[in-house]
Amino acid sequence: MTKVTYRVILVERDRDMLSRMAGMLKANDAFDLAATFHDADTAYGQSSVFRPTLFLIDVDEPGAVDMVPRFIKSYPQAQILGTMGQWKSTVAEAMLSAGAGGCILKPFNSTDVLEALKIYKRRGQALPTRTLALFSPKGHSGRTTLATVLAIELAQKSGESVGIIDADLQFGDVAMFFDAVPRHNVVEATHDINLLTPAALENYFHPVGKGVWIMSGPLQPEHAELVEANRLIEVVRMAGCLFRYVILDLPVGFNPISLALAECADTDILISMLNSGQEVRHMKRSLKMFHMWDAYGKRVYTMFSGVKNCTDEHKRKLEGELGRSVTLMLPEERRIKDVTGSGRLMKDLPENTPFVEAVADFAFALISDRR
Amino acid sequence: MDATSSIIISVFSTSSGSGKTITAINLAAGLAEEGYRTCLVDLDLQFGDVMGYLDMVSDFTIADAQQAILRNEDKFNVDDYLTEYKCGDTAFSVLPPPREINDAYLINVEAVEKIIGSMKGFNFVVLDLTSVFSTLNLAMLDMSTVINFVGVMDFLPAVKNYKVGYDTLLRFDYEESKICLVENKADSERYIKARDVERLLGTKIYHHLPSDPQAITYSIRMGKPLMYCVPLSPLTQSFWELVGRYTNRTKKSRIASQPAQEKKGKKKLLSWLFGDDDWLTAQNMK
């Protein structure tokens, strides 16, 4: 016999829908349907007598999302899921920001609810998603290396889940770094996104272990044309319901995909590898494009990789040339190239190297919201 | 040498940082040195490095050329928008990328096709492309006589991208004979051997450029092609061989074809640059 786990309060303004969903929940022993309400306000006032552990709240109802913080305060032991007729990323994000676990589509069955609860537990704290876009003006910048190592460090340090989306649509290398052969890729996800829920989108990600998941790029470069920027943004936003941190490995330079994703992310990281001496000039040119978002409160960080001389003096020199602070200087590290090139990044990440330590410090600053 | 129709060499790759710009510059310089009228076009419109690597500035860019050709194609003269790179007796033309990134967005593929098409006065046009199958790059590859497809095989993901790129070029119906596979940073010590890459690709690599990072750093710092600052570097020699392959002239025949006095004059010029017999190599320039 299944152990009763959740005492449920179901809030749904549509009578037929309420009756249908209540029936589903009653049919599964994992749920004990304590009460049903037609509006969130009444549910908020009257639920205390039922000692609920799960609220399913109709967020299509105006004002329901705004009430979530009050539910959390009054029912700290209960989890909250929003229910919606059609997927709306803005509402799902607002629910996460308000402290709810997430959202599911209705009508749902009991398996949908259990799956959603499992995903939101694995996702991590009920806090807004951090979406980090990694941009580089030119290639060979260490962008994918930073994306993958940062993902591992974020997952390890926070205990929360991290998703990487390989948006370098023609020549993405993320899957190779983990020696992974994903069944699905970003082209399929963007094609299907309007029909997906977070639980269904999870199947388009490939787990590479230790709390990191990847969505790989297309198999052939010409398939990149099939990816529309607005649909990819929807994938990114829905991925935020699956992962506490979403890392976007952008294509090189400015194009409709890199611009759209950099705009959609809350944090943009510009990275360039010091090599020919032209990198500071490229970074300055790139920053002109990011300047507007910077002014609107988006977090924009500049990093240099392949730095032979990681001293404060060198950093000050670079900052002087760049005209803004340099967040991170990543040293050259042969061992990182060895493990990424041979797909052993997850297994053999050389933890005690200056490169990984620098990324780990940055990951810690992100987790503690100092960055 | 008079030109009636240009040979267009596009320098392309599918992994950034594989040495496209260095290859394009040194091909252009080598071709110019051989006496061919040569133009180098930087088609990395957002972050082109040709001007930086050659320490050049210019008043006109491809954005200005586009404006002019769209305004009046009949009156358009590409020479008005080119900047000359000169070292000693040798010179070649450069068409720089737009100054601002916003201008790069406004570059129109058809206009670029017309601009390149108007370069009939040149024997060789060398195109420095970006590492992506974009509409512009594909249009340029279509126009090209040969595709100099550069790759560095020291990293497995880069080899994968090279293979994917080569297969894509073939799938796009570019003739195999038009695609010249050029391995950069070829080093016998590497754990990925050239013969394994050839087996993977199912074809032979056309040319191997050896690794000489110090020579490249020096060349960029000096703002000069390799042949003018590190002539004895194995990389410079290899570029000469590549130029020879594209011109059907070997370096030996090039030297042999020069009058003794001219050769002496050239030596004199280089001696002026570097001191009598102290031509720099990557090994001794430290």
Boltz contact constraints between the chains, C-beta under 6 A:
constraints:
  - contact:
      token1: [A, 137]
      token2: [B, 47]
      max_distance: 6.0
  - contact:
      token1: [A, 138]
      token2: [B, 16]
      max_distance: 6.0
  - contact:
      token1: [A, 138]
      token2: [B, 47]
      max_distance: 6.0
  - contact:
      token1: [A, 139]
      token2: [B, 16]
      max_distance: 6.0
  - contact:
      token1: [A, 139]
      token2: [B, 17]
      max_distance: 6.0
  - contact:
      token1: [A, 139]
      token2: [B, 131]
      max_distance: 6.0
  - contact:
      token1: [A, 140]
      token2: [B, 16]
      max_distance: 6.0
  - contact:
      token1: [A, 140]
      token2: [B, 17]
      max_distance: 6.0
  - contact:
      token1: [A, 170]
      token2: [B, 132]
      max_distance: 6.0
  - contact:
      token1: [A, 171]
      token2: [B, 14]
      max_distance: 6.0
  - contact:
      token1: [A, 171]
      token2: [B, 161]
      max_distance: 6.0
  - contact:
      token1: [A, 173]
      token2: [B, 157]
      max_distance: 6.0
  - contact:
      token1: [A, 176]
      token2: [B, 157]
      max_distance: 6.0
  - contact:
      token1: [A, 221]
      token2: [B, 133]
      max_distance: 6.0
  - contact:
      token1: [A, 221]
      token2: [B, 168]
      max_distance: 6.0
  - contact:
      token1: [A, 252]
      token2: [B, 16]
      max_distance: 6.0
  - contact:
      token1: [A, 253]
      token2: [B, 46]
      max_distance: 6.0
  - contact:
      token1: [A, 254]
      token2: [B, 46]
      max_distance: 6.0
  - contact:
      token1: [A, 276]
      token2: [B, 220]
      max_distance: 6.0
  - contact:
      token1: [A, 278]
      token2: [B, 49]
      max_distance: 6.0
  - contact:
      token1: [A, 278]
      token2: [B, 52]
      max_distance: 6.0
  - contact:
      token1: [A, 282]
      token2: [B, 47]
      max_distance: 6.0
  - contact:
      token1: [A, 285]
      token2: [B, 101]
      max_distance: 6.0
  - contact:
      token1: [A, 341]
      token2: [B, 155]
      max_distance: 6.0
  - contact:
      token1: [A, 341]
      token2: [B, 156]
      max_distance: 6.0
